[in-house]
């Protein structure tokens, strides 16, 4: 049986298929460790994007087939989904007092971030499938609860992160911030309120500064060849709080640089799942131990784990990642209030800046 990395682009490998807001100038590099220079290096050649600090040897067709036909170390284990709590999303229609913020996990890499009078989404996915893999748990809030003046950030083109259903059914007024190469895909779907950014470029939306940052991943979709479009992380700065959304990424030295440059970060939304087998996944997906290390290097105040329990994508059970994360948290004696391990639909308020002041 074809394993479910298909949702993230593996199926495209197997089958061989395949601006309303002004864009800012790239942020200049600050003095940093020598390896940080690679984060500012050229990352496109011959019409394709690439990771300038690393080469990925494990994503080719032979390695993919090796994975498909190898023994799954988790075979026979129960394969559960993320727990879910009821949430009608009605709170998103009401402005929070200035300075207050809440995050609701919609599932997988989708959060609804409610900051004062504004709402933004990360990698909005409300569809029933990620190409082939079925959704294991319903979205945490109804799509209809998203306010028409919301905005969204998209990390890359893989089907578990860029959901055509969500793009087509969210209000047409939603503003989209996407990495290079994806804006035309949105415009072709009638979504013209889209801003396309390269790494280190920023755009403004009201009081928010939205910055596209390097990540360690890749892209493919039936409509786009391998690495024809860029992938990224996002830093969303409200002027009072900073949110870091990693999208999909392997662990790399960028986290330490972002912590040095942008820290402290109020909320780090980091992937913890879809990590086995490591020989195939380590370039593109962090495991829980690496996510915890990234959280520390980001100098973040609260970790919001994501990318688990919603779709079955890789060898480990969809609900294994939080169990492994808890083992890592206990070993490193991380405080309970530093980690918001949510159920789908659960909402968590961010601590006040005064409580967390350095």
PAGU-994461 format. One record per residue: x, y, z of N, C-alpha, C in turn; residue in one letter; residue number from 1. Coordinates in steps of 0.05 Angstrom, whole numbers, plus 5000, padded with zeros to 4 digits. Each point is the difference from the previous one (the first is absolute). Layout:
X|Y|Z|X|Y|Z|X|Y|Z|A|NUM
...
end
This chain:
5017|4976|5000|4983|5024|5000|5017|5025|5000|X|1
4992|5020|4984|5016|5024|4999|4997|5015|5026|X|2
5022|5006|5014|4999|5014|5025|4993|5029|4995|X|3
4990|5013|5020|4985|5025|4996|5017|5025|4998|X|4
5026|4998|4996|5015|5024|4994|4989|5012|4974|X|5
4984|4985|4986|4987|5011|4977|4988|5027|5004|X|6
4989|5005|5024|4988|5026|5006|5020|5023|4998|X|7
5024|4995|5008|5020|5021|5000|5016|5001|4975|X|8
4994|4985|4980|5014|5002|4974|5011|4974|4991|X|9
5000|4979|5017|5011|4975|4992|4984|4987|4978|X|10
4974|5004|4999|4984|4989|4978|5009|5011|4974|X|11
5006|5026|4999|5009|5012|4975|5026|4988|4992|X|12
5017|4993|5019|5025|4987|4993|4994|4972|4988|X|13
4982|4986|5013|4995|4973|4992|4988|4999|4971|X|14
4982|5017|4995|4987|5000|4974|5014|5017|4979|X|15
5020|5016|5008|5014|5016|4982|4983|5022|4988|X|16
4978|5008|5013|4983|5021|4990|5011|5028|5006|X|17
4995|4993|4994|5007|5025|5007|5023|5003|5020|X|18
4883|5520|5092|5005|5000|5029|4989|5026|5011|X|19
4983|4995|5020|4986|5022|5013|5017|5014|5021|X|20
5020|4986|5009|5018|5010|5020|5028|5002|4988|X|21
5015|5020|5006|5027|5004|4988|5019|4980|5012|X|22
5017|4989|4984|5020|4982|5009|5024|5016|5009|X|23
5011|4993|5024|5022|5015|5010|5027|4990|4990|X|24
5020|5015|5005|5027|4992|4993|5010|4977|5019|X|25
5018|4983|4991|5010|4979|5017|5013|5012|5025|X|26
4996|4987|5023|5013|5009|5024|5030|4996|4998|X|27
5016|5019|5007|5029|4997|4997|5011|4981|5022|X|28
5020|4984|4993|5011|4982|5021|5014|5016|5022|X|29
4997|4990|5024|5014|5012|5023|5026|4984|5004|X|30
5018|5011|5015|5025|4986|5006|4992|4975|5015|X|31
5010|4977|4992|4992|4975|5012|5022|4979|4996|X|32
4995|4976|5010|5019|4978|4996|5003|4995|4970|X|33
5024|4991|4991|5005|4996|4972|4979|4983|4986|X|34
4990|4979|5013|4981|4982|4986|4974|5015|4994|X|35
4994|5022|5014|4975|5014|4995|5000|5013|4972|X|36
5023|5005|4989|5002|5012|4973|4986|4983|4980|X|37
4999|4974|5003|4986|4983|4981|4970|5005|4999|X|38
4989|5011|5021|4972|5006|5000|4993|5023|4981|X|39
5020|5015|4993|4997|5023|4981|5011|4994|4973|X|40
5009|4976|4995|5013|4993|4975|4979|4997|4977|X|41
5008|5002|4975|4982|4995|4978|4987|4972|5003|X|42
4975|4998|4992|4986|4974|5004|4982|4993|4976|X|43
5007|5011|4977|4985|4993|4976|5020|4999|4976|X|44
4997|4979|4984|5017|4997|4976|4985|4983|4980|X|45
5002|5008|4975|4987|4985|4978|4970|4995|5005|X|46
4987|5021|5011|4971|4998|5004|4991|4984|5024|X|47
5019|4990|5016|4993|4984|5023|5012|5012|5026|X|48
4986|4997|5022|5010|5009|5026|5016|4976|5012|X|49
5018|5007|5019|5015|4980|5014|5008|5010|5027|X|50
5008|4982|5017|5010|5007|5027|5030|5004|4998|X|51
5009|5025|5004|5029|5006|4995|5019|4988|5020|X|52
4991|4992|5024|5018|4991|5021|5000|4969|5001|X|53
4985|4986|4984|4999|4971|5003|4991|4988|4973|X|54
5007|4975|4996|4990|4985|4977|4983|4977|5011|X|55
4979|4995|4986|4981|4979|5008|5004|4976|4981|X|56
5011|4978|5011|5005|4977|4984|4978|4978|5003|X|57
4981|5006|5019|4981|4979|5007|4973|5003|4988|X|58
4997|5019|4981|4973|5005|4990|4996|4989|4972|X|59
5021|4989|4988|4998|4990|4973|4983|4975|4998|X|60
4994|4993|4975|4981|4978|4995|5010|4973|5012|X|61
5026|4994|4998|5009|4974|5011|4996|4999|5030|X|62
5007|5022|5014|4997|5001|5029|4971|4998|5008|X|63
4983|5013|4984|4971|4999|5006|4990|4971|4998|X|64
5008|4986|4979|4992|4972|4996|5012|4983|5022|X|65
5025|5005|5008|5011|4985|5022|4983|5003|5025|X|66
4991|5025|5006|4983|5004|5023|4974|4984|4997|X|67
4987|5002|4977|4975|4987|4996|5001|4970|5005|X|68
5022|4988|4993|5002|4971|5002|5017|4990|5024|X|69
5007|5019|5018|5015|4992|5024|4981|4993|5022|X|70
5011|4987|5020|4984|4992|5023|4993|5025|5017|X|71
4975|5002|5008|4992|5022|5018|5004|4991|5029|X|72
5018|5014|5015|5006|4992|5027|4975|5003|5019|X|73
4980|5015|4991|4976|5004|5016|4977|4982|4992|X|74
5005|4981|4982|4979|4982|4991|4988|4986|5024|X|75
4973|4998|5000|4986|4986|5022|4992|5018|5023|X|76
5011|5024|5001|4992|5019|5021|4973|5012|4994|X|77
4985|5006|5021|4974|5015|4996|5006|5027|4988|X|78
4983|5008|4981|5005|5025|4986|4976|5019|5004|X|79
5003|5017|5020|4978|5018|5007|5003|5028|4988|X|80
4981|5017|5006|5000|5027|4990|5001|5020|5023|X|81
5003|5025|4994|5000|5021|5021|4973|5002|5013|X|82
4999|5005|5026|4973|5004|5013|4989|5027|4990|X|83
4973|5002|5003|4987|5024|4991|4980|5009|5021|X|84
4997|5027|5003|4980|5012|5017|4982|5017|4983|X|85
4975|5003|5009|4981|5016|4985|5007|5030|5002|X|86
4998|5013|4977|5005|5029|4998|4986|5011|4976|X|87
4981|5018|5004|4985|5011|4977|5014|5023|4987|X|88
5023|5009|5011|5015|5022|4988|4987|5027|5003|X|89
4978|5002|5015|4986|5026|5003|5017|5021|5012|X|90
5019|4993|5017|5017|5020|5014|5017|5016|4980|X|91
5005|4989|4976|5016|5014|4980|4987|5026|4990|X|92
4973|5001|5003|4986|5024|4991|5001|5023|5019|X|93
5010|4995|5025|5001|5021|5020|5029|5008|5004|X|94
5004|5026|5001|5027|5011|5005|5009|4994|5028|X|95
5024|4991|5003|5012|4997|5027|5010|5027|5010|X|96
5002|5004|5026|5012|5025|5009|5028|5003|4989|X|97
5008|5024|4995|5027|5005|4989|5021|4988|5018|X|98
5019|4986|4988|5021|4987|5015|4994|4971|5006|X|99
4976|4991|4996|4993|4972|5005|5001|4984|4974|X|100
5006|4974|5002|5002|4983|4976|4993|4972|5008|X|101
4988|4985|4981|4993|4972|5003|5006|4985|4975|X|102
5008|4975|5003|5005|4982|4977|4982|4976|5002|X|103
4987|4993|4978|4983|4976|4998|5013|4982|4980|X|104
5003|4974|5008|5011|4981|4981|4977|4988|4983|X|105
5001|5005|4974|4979|4991|4982|5007|4971|4991|X|106
5025|4993|5002|5010|4974|4992|5024|5002|4982|X|107
5017|4979|5000|5024|4999|4984|5017|5026|5004|X|108
5005|5015|4979|5016|5025|5002|4982|5025|5001|X|109
4975|4997|5004|4981|5022|5000|4994|5010|5028|X|110
5006|5025|5005|4992|5014|5024|4984|5024|4992|X|111
4980|5007|5017|4987|5026|4998|5011|5017|5023|X|112
5014|5021|4993|5013|5017|5020|4982|5025|5002|X|113
4991|5005|5024|4982|5023|5006|5015|5019|5017|X|114
5009|5022|4988|5017|5020|5013|4985|5026|5001|X|115
4989|5007|5023|4984|5025|5002|4976|4999|4981|X|116
4999|5018|4981|4978|5002|4982|5005|4985|4973|X|117
5022|4986|4998|5008|4987|4975|5001|4970|5003|X|118
4996|4986|4978|5002|4971|4998|5018|4993|4976|X|119
5019|4982|5004|5014|4989|4977|5003|4970|5003|X|120
5003|4987|4977|5001|4971|4998|5028|4992|4990|X|121
5009|4976|5009|5024|4988|4989|4993|4976|4984|X|122
5011|4998|4976|4995|4977|4982|4971|4990|5002|X|123
4981|5016|4993|4972|4992|5005|4992|4974|4985|X|124
4992|4980|5014|4991|4975|4988|4974|4991|5013|X|125
4979|5001|4985|4973|4992|5009|4989|4977|4984|X|126
5014|4990|4980|4990|4980|4982|5000|4972|5013|X|127
4986|4982|4986|4997|4973|5010|5024|4982|4994|X|128
5017|5009|4982|5024|4984|4993|5024|5019|4995|X|129
5024|4988|5003|5024|5013|4991|5009|4984|4975|X|130
4988|5006|4978|5001|4985|4975|4988|4972|5004|X|131
5015|4980|5009|4989|4973|5005|4994|4995|5030|X|132
5018|5006|5018|4994|4993|5028|4975|5014|5011|X|133
4983|4985|5013|4975|5011|5011|5006|5015|5026|X|134
4985|5020|5005|5001|5014|5025|4990|4982|5022|X|135
5016|4997|5022|4993|4982|5022|4982|5013|5021|X|136
5000|5026|5001|4985|5015|5020|4990|5026|4987|X|137
4975|5006|5004|4988|5024|4988|5014|5025|5008|X|138
5000|5021|4984|5012|5026|5008|4989|5009|5026|X|139
5017|5014|5015|4993|5008|5027|4979|5022|5002|X|140
4997|5015|4979|4979|5021|4998|4989|4999|4972|X|141
4975|5009|4996|4989|5001|4973|5014|5021|4983|X|142
5004|4993|4975|5012|5020|4981|4984|5026|5000|X|143
4973|4997|5003|4983|5024|4999|5005|5019|5023|X|144
5014|4991|5021|5005|5018|5023|5023|5020|4994|X|145
5015|4996|4978|5022|5018|4995|4990|5027|4990|X|146
5008|5022|5013|4990|5026|4993|5009|5008|4972|X|147
4985|5016|4986|5008|5008|4972|5025|5018|4999|X|148
5007|5012|5022|5024|5017|5000|5024|4986|5010|X|149
4999|4973|5002|5023|4985|5009|5022|5000|4979|X|150
5024|4992|5008|5021|4995|4980|5013|4973|5006|X|151
5015|4989|4981|5011|4974|5003|5028|4999|4989|X|152
5017|4984|5012|5027|4994|4990|5001|4971|4991|X|153
5014|4995|4978|5003|4973|4988|5029|4994|4998|X|154
5009|4977|5009|5028|4994|5002|5011|4987|4974|X|155
4983|4984|4986|5010|4987|4976|4977|4985|4986|X|156
5006|4987|4978|4979|4990|4982|4990|4972|5006|X|157
5012|4985|5018|4991|4972|5005|4971|4999|5009|X|158
4987|4978|4993|4971|4999|5003|4989|5000|5028|X|159
5017|4993|5019|4991|5002|5028|5004|5028|5012|X|160
5010|5018|4984|5004|5028|5009|4986|5020|4982|X|161
4999|4995|4975|4985|5018|4981|4975|4985|4991|X|162
4978|5008|5011|4974|4986|4996|4982|5016|4982|X|163
4996|4989|4976|4983|5013|4980|4972|5005|5011|X|164
4989|4981|5016|4973|5003|5011|4999|5025|5017|X|165
5019|5003|5018|5000|5024|5018|5003|5026|4984|X|166
5018|5000|4980|5004|5024|4984|4974|5008|4985|X|167
4986|4980|4990|4976|5005|4985|4976|5008|5017|X|168
5000|4991|5025|4976|5004|5017|5003|5021|5022|X|169
5024|5008|5007|5004|5022|5018|4990|5026|4985|X|170
4993|5021|5015|4991|5024|4987|5020|5011|4980|X|171
4991|5009|4977|5018|5010|4979|5016|5024|5010|X|172
4991|5013|5021|5014|5024|5011|5024|4992|5017|X|173
5003|4975|5008|5023|4992|5015|5026|5007|4985|X|174
5019|5012|5014|5026|5006|4988|5019|4977|5004|X|175
5015|4993|4979|5018|4977|5001|5029|5009|4997|X|176
5017|4989|5016|5029|5005|4998|5014|4973|4994|X|177
5014|5000|4978|5010|4974|4989|5028|5003|4991|X|178
5016|4978|4999|5027|5001|4990|5001|5002|4970|X|179
5023|5006|4989|5003|5005|4971|4990|4977|4984|X|180
4986|5008|4978|4990|4980|4981|4972|4991|5004|X|181
4987|5008|5022|4973|4990|5006|4978|5020|4994|X|182
5006|5026|4997|4980|5020|4997|4982|4995|4976|X|183
5011|4991|4978|4984|4995|4976|4980|4978|5004|X|184
5007|4980|5015|4981|4978|5007|4976|5011|5014|X|185
5004|5019|5018|4977|5013|5014|4984|5017|4981|X|186
5013|5015|4984|4985|5018|4981|4984|4983|4981|X|187
5010|4978|4992|4984|4983|4981|4975|4989|5014|X|188
5000|5000|5026|4976|4991|5015|4983|5023|5008|X|189
5005|5024|4989|4984|5023|5007|5007|5014|5026|X|190
5024|4994|5010|5009|5012|5025|5022|5020|4994|X|191
4993|5025|4995|5019|5020|4992|5014|5014|5023|X|192
4989|4997|5024|5011|5014|5023|5023|4983|5011|X|193
5022|4999|4985|5022|4982|5006|5027|5015|4997|X|194
5017|4996|5019|5027|5012|5001|5020|4978|5000|X|195
5018|5001|4980|5021|4980|4997|5027|5011|5010|X|196
5013|4985|5017|5025|5009|5012|5022|4980|4997|X|197
5024|5010|4999|5024|4984|5000|5011|4999|5029|X|198
5019|4982|5005|5012|4999|5027|5011|5028|5008|X|199
4995|5008|5024|5009|5025|5013|4984|5024|4990|X|200
4980|4997|4984|4983|5022|4992|4977|5002|5020|X|201
4990|5024|5004|4978|5006|5018|4978|5015|4986|X|202
4976|4998|5010|4977|5016|4991|4985|5009|5025|X|203
4985|5022|4997|4985|5011|5021|4970|4995|4995|X|204
4986|4993|5022|4971|5000|4999|4990|5012|5026|X|205
4991|5025|4998|4992|5014|5025|5024|5002|5019|X|206
4996|4991|5024|5021|5001|5020|5019|4976|4999|X|207
4995|4981|4982|5016|4976|4998|5022|5003|4979|X|208
5024|4990|5008|5022|4997|4981|5003|4970|4995|X|209
4999|4991|4975|5000|4972|4993|5025|4994|4984|X|210
5018|4984|5011|5026|4995|4988|5003|4971|4992|X|211
5009|4996|4975|5005|4974|4989|5029|4992|5007|X|212
5003|4976|5012|5027|4992|5009|5007|4973|4988|X|213
5026|4994|4998|5010|4974|4989|4990|4977|5018|X|214
4995|4978|4987|4995|4975|5013|5014|4977|4984|X|215
5001|4977|5011|5013|4977|4987|4979|4980|4991|X|216
4992|5003|4975|4979|4983|4990|5002|4999|4969|X|217
4978|4996|4987|4999|4998|4971|4972|5003|4991|X|218
4994|5000|4974|4973|5003|4991|4995|4983|4975|X|219
4975|4993|4997|4990|4986|4976|4970|4998|5002|X|220
4988|5003|4977|4971|4997|4998|4994|4992|4971|X|221
4977|4988|4994|4995|4993|4973|5003|5023|4981|X|222
4992|5024|5009|5002|5024|4983|5028|5011|4998|X|223
5018|4992|5018|5026|5012|5001|5021|4978|5002|X|224
5022|5004|4985|5022|4981|5001|5014|5001|5027|X|225
5017|4981|5005|5015|4999|5025|5016|5026|5004|X|226
4995|5014|5022|5015|5024|5008|4996|5023|4981|X|227
4978|5000|4984|4994|5022|4983|4989|5024|5016|X|228
4989|4994|5024|4991|5021|5018|5016|4998|5026|X|229
5001|5022|5014|5016|5002|5025|4985|4989|5024|X|230
5014|4995|5021|4989|4991|5026|5011|5019|5021|X|231
4987|5003|5023|5010|5020|5019|4987|4995|5027|X|232
5011|5014|5020|4988|5005|5026|4990|5029|5000|X|233
4985|5006|5021|4989|5028|5002|5004|5011|5028|X|234
5007|5025|5002|5000|5015|5025|4978|5021|4997|X|235
4980|4999|5017|4978|5019|5000|5003|5017|5025|X|236
5005|5026|4997|5005|5018|5022|4977|5020|5001|X|237
4985|5000|5022|4977|5018|5003|5008|5027|5011|X|238
5025|5004|5007|5009|5024|5013|5001|4996|5030|X|239
4985|4980|5010|5000|4993|5029|5008|4971|5004|X|240
4995|4983|4981|5007|4972|5002|5013|4990|4974|X|241
5017|4980|5003|5012|4987|4977|4993|4971|4999|X|242
4990|4991|4976|4992|4972|4996|5019|4989|4979|X|243
5011|4976|5006|5017|4987|4980|4986|4974|4991|X|244
4995|4998|4974|4986|4977|4988|5020|4986|4982|X|245
5008|4976|5007|5021|4986|4986|4991|4987|4974|X|246
4974|4996|4996|4991|4985|4977|5011|4971|5002|X|247
5011|4990|4978|5013|4974|5000|5030|5005|4998|X|248
5016|4986|5017|5029|5005|4998|5014|4978|5015|X|249
5024|4994|4991|5019|4985|5016|5014|5019|5019|X|250
5014|4988|5020|5015|5017|5018|5024|5012|4986|X|251
5006|5026|5005|5024|5012|4987|5008|5024|5017|X|252
5022|5012|4993|5012|5022|5016|4984|5026|4999|X|253
4980|5001|4983|4984|5025|4999|4986|5006|5026|X|254
4992|4980|5015|4985|5006|5025|5017|5017|5019|X|255
5025|4993|5003|5017|5016|5017|5003|5028|4990|X|256
5002|5004|4974|5002|5027|4989|4975|5016|5004|X|257
4977|4987|4997|4975|5014|5004|4996|5008|5030|X|258
5008|4982|5017|4999|5007|5029|5018|5024|5006|X|259
5024|5000|4988|5019|5022|5005|4989|5026|4989|X|260
4987|4998|4977|4992|5024|4986|4972|5010|5009|X|261
4982|4982|5005|4972|5008|5005|4990|4994|5029|X|262
5016|4984|5015|4990|4992|5026|4999|5023|5020|X|263
4985|4997|5021|4984|4976|5006|4974|4999|4983|X|264
4992|4977|4992|4977|4995|4984|4978|4990|5019|X|265
4976|5010|4997|4978|4993|5018|4989|4972|4996|X|266
4996|4993|4975|4989|4974|4993|5015|4987|4977|X|267
5011|4976|5004|5014|4985|4980|4982|4977|4991|X|268
4990|5001|4976|4983|4979|4989|5018|4981|4984|X|269
5006|4977|5011|5021|4983|4989|4989|4972|4995|X|270
5008|4988|4977|4991|4973|4994|5015|4979|5016|X|271
4985|4980|5009|5012|4978|5016|4996|4973|4988|X|272
4983|4997|4979|4992|4974|4990|5009|4996|4972|X|273
4994|4975|4989|5008|4992|4973|5031|4999|4998|X|274
5012|4985|5018|5030|5000|5001|5013|4973|4997|X|275
4985|4978|4996|5012|4974|4997|4996|4989|4972|X|276
5020|4986|4988|5026|4994|5012|5019|5024|4997|X|277
5018|5003|5020|5017|5023|5001|5019|5002|4976|X|278
5009|4977|4989|5019|5002|4978|4987|5013|4976|X|279
4974|4999|4998|4986|5012|4977|4988|5027|5007|X|280
4992|5004|5025|4985|5024|5007|5016|5022|5013|X|281
5025|4994|5009|5013|5020|5017|5006|5026|4986|X|282
5004|5000|4974|5005|5024|4985|4975|5018|5001|X|283
4977|4989|4998|4975|5016|4995|4982|5002|5024|X|284
5002|4983|5020|4982|5001|5023|5016|4996|5026|X|285
4995|5017|5019|5012|4997|5027|4986|4978|5015|X|286
5014|4987|5018|4988|4983|5020|4995|5016|5025|X|287
4986|4989|5020|4994|5016|5024|5024|5011|5015|X|288
5022|4985|5001|5024|5009|5014|5011|5024|4985|X|289
5000|5000|4973|5011|5022|4985|4981|5024|5002|X|290
4974|4996|5001|4982|5022|5004|5004|5014|5027|X|291
5006|4984|5021|5005|5012|5026|5026|5016|4999|X|292
5020|4990|4986|5025|5015|4997|4996|5026|4985|X|293
4983|4999|4978|4994|5024|4985|4986|5020|5018|X|294
4981|4991|5016|4985|5017|5018|5020|5015|5019|X|295
5019|4986|5011|5020|5013|5017|5016|5021|4984|X|296
5009|4992|4976|5018|5018|4985|4984|5024|4990|X|297
4975|4998|4996|4983|5023|4992|4996|5020|5023|X|298
5008|4992|5024|4995|5016|5024|4970|5006|5002|X|299
4984|4979|4996|4971|5003|5000|4989|4996|5028|X|300
4978|5012|5005|4987|4998|5027|4981|4977|5002|X|301
4985|4994|4978|4981|4978|5000|5002|4984|4975|X|302
5003|4974|5002|5001|4982|4977|4972|4989|4995|X|303
4991|5003|4975|4975|4989|4990|5006|4978|4980|X|304
5001|4975|5009|5006|4978|4982|4978|4996|4979|X|305
5007|4992|4976|4981|4996|4979|5010|4978|4981|X|306
4985|4996|4978|5008|4981|4979|5000|4971|5011|X|307
4979|4993|5014|4996|4973|5010|4971|4994|5003|X|308
4992|4975|4998|4974|4991|5008|4977|5007|4981|X|309
5005|5013|4978|4978|5008|4982|5000|4984|4974|X|310
5023|4994|4990|5003|4984|4976|5021|4978|5006|X|311
4997|4977|4988|5020|4979|5003|5019|5003|4977|X|312
5024|5008|5006|5019|5008|4979|5025|4982|4998|X|313
5009|4990|5023|5026|4986|5001|4998|4976|5018|X|314
5022|4988|5007|5000|4973|5013|4988|5001|5028|X|315
5007|5020|5016|4991|4999|5027|4969|5005|5001|X|316
4987|4989|5020|4971|5006|5003|4995|5030|5001|X|317
4977|5009|4990|4995|5029|5000|5000|5013|5027|X|318
4995|4984|5021|4999|5011|5027|5025|4993|5017|X|319
5021|4991|4987|5024|4993|5014|5017|5024|5008|X|320
5000|5021|4983|5018|5023|5005|4996|5013|5028|X|321
4975|5005|5009|4998|5012|5027|5010|4982|5022|X|322
4997|4974|4997|5012|4982|5020|5030|5003|5001|X|323
5012|5000|4977|5030|5004|5000|5007|5028|5010|X|324
4985|5020|4993|5005|5027|5011|4999|5000|5030|X|325
4980|4987|5012|4998|5000|5029|5024|4987|5013|X|326
5010|4979|4987|5025|4987|5010|5023|5020|5000|X|327
5002|5015|4978|5022|5020|4998|4996|5022|5020|X|328
4976|5009|5004|4995|5022|5019|5007|4991|5029|X|329
4993|4975|5007|5007|4990|5026|5030|4998|5004|X|330
5014|4990|4979|5029|4997|5002|5014|5027|5004|X|331
4989|5021|4987|5013|5026|5001|4987|5018|5021|X|332
4981|4989|5015|4987|5015|5022|4989|5027|4990|X|333
4985|4999|4978|4987|5024|4990|4975|5006|5016|X|334
4996|5025|5007|4976|5007|5015|4975|4996|4984|X|335
4978|4992|5013|4975|4995|4987|4989|5025|4985|X|336
5005|5023|5012|4988|5024|4988|5016|5010|4975|X|337
5022|4986|4993|5015|5007|4976|4990|4986|4975|X|338
4983|4980|5004|4991|4984|4977|4969|4999|5000|X|339
4988|5007|4977|4972|4998|4996|4994|4978|4981|X|340
4998|4975|5011|4994|4977|4983|4970|4997|4999|X|341
4988|5011|4979|4971|5003|4999|4986|4977|4987|X|342
4974|4997|5007|4982|4983|4984|4990|5017|4976|X|343
4992|4986|4979|4988|5015|4978|4975|5014|5010|X|344
4998|5026|4994|4978|5017|5009|5005|5014|5026|X|345
5022|4993|5014|5006|5012|5025|5013|5028|4996|X|346
4993|5018|5018|5010|5028|4999|5017|5005|5024|X|347
5023|5013|4996|5018|5007|5023|5007|5029|4998|X|348
4996|5014|5022|5008|5028|5001|5030|5002|5005|X|349
5013|5019|4987|5028|5005|5005|5004|5015|5026|X|350
5021|4993|5015|5005|5016|5024|5005|5029|4993|X|351
4995|5018|5019|5005|5028|4995|5030|5005|4997|X|352
5007|5021|4985|5028|5007|4997|5013|5007|5026|X|353
4984|5012|5018|5011|5008|5026|5008|4975|5016|X|354
4983|4979|4999|5007|4975|5015|5025|4988|4989|X|355
5004|5002|4974|5023|4987|4987|5023|5018|4995|X|356
4999|5024|5011|5022|5020|4993|5026|4989|5010|X|357
5021|5005|4984|5027|4990|5007|5012|5016|5023|X|358
end
